[in-house]
Amino acid sequence: MVRRIVKRKSIKKKFNLVDEIIAFETEGLPPARGKRLFQRLVDTGQAFQLQGRFGRQASAMIKAGVIKLPKKTTFDAFGNRIMTREEFARRKKKRRWNGKSNNKKIKIIN
């Protein structure tokens, strides 16, 4: 009888979204786990479909540059489209200052 030795692959702990959300709501998360949670929520569009605090927190983190906009088009709970990273980059290029002043002089009439 020949005995086979089977190597087991190292088992990585899977990212369980529900467990992470529960941990965030109950005890809070360290910054690295919080960043990973909210980036996943934004990428899937769930950040804007859950309770309001998740959407507000995700928006604040995006604005602060902690996490990025989603790669794919997603929608919030009301059906509004969430801008993708590429759309934001194109929009930002169009808005760059071209050396001309956009401020027009306003005449005040007495």
Secondary structure by P-SEA (a helix, b strand, c coil): cbbbbbbbccccccccaaaaaaaaacccccaaaaaaaaaaaaaacccccccaaaaaaaaaaaaaccccccccccccccbbbbbcaaaaaaaaaaacccccccbbbbbbcc
